[in-house]
Every structure is written in structure tokens, then in C-alpha cells.
Amino acid sequence: MAKKGNRVQVILECTEHKETGKPGTSRYITTKNKKNTPDRMEIKKFNPVLKRMTVHKEIK
């Protein structure tokens, strides 16, 4: 059964984590309306490994 509406689940991944060389990744799952936000999301979220707020971008 297909879902109605334009909301889709997206995964947000930290952009600064890879550069530090520390193991693991910081990822969040959220939803967005693809009609209102057709381009990729970019949100500041807390990274527990780095212990600070970092930019998280949507990945495919």
C-alpha cells in the first residue's frame, strides 16, 4: 500500500566527523516534505562523538 502525501524519510550525516579521523559517524533520521524542500537539507545537530553542534547534511 502506497503512502499518501509528500513526506519522505531522510538521513542526515555529520560533515565534520570524517575530517577528524575519529571512529564512528553521527547520523540522524528525520522527515521532510519534498514539495516544500526539493533540495538537500542542511541542519545543525549535536554530534555526541565530537561533543558539539556540527552541520549535518542529507545523504542519499
C-alpha positions, 0 to 999 in steps of 0.5 A: 500500500502506497503512502499518501502525501509528500513526506519522505524519510531522510538521513542526515550525516555529520560533515565534520566527523570524517575530517577528524579521523575519529571512529564512528559517524553521527547520523540522524533520521528525520522527515521532510516534505519534498514539495516544500524542500526539493533540495538537500537539507542542511541542519545543525545537530549535536554530534555526541562523538565530537561533543558539539553542534556540527552541520549535518547534511542529507545523504542519499 
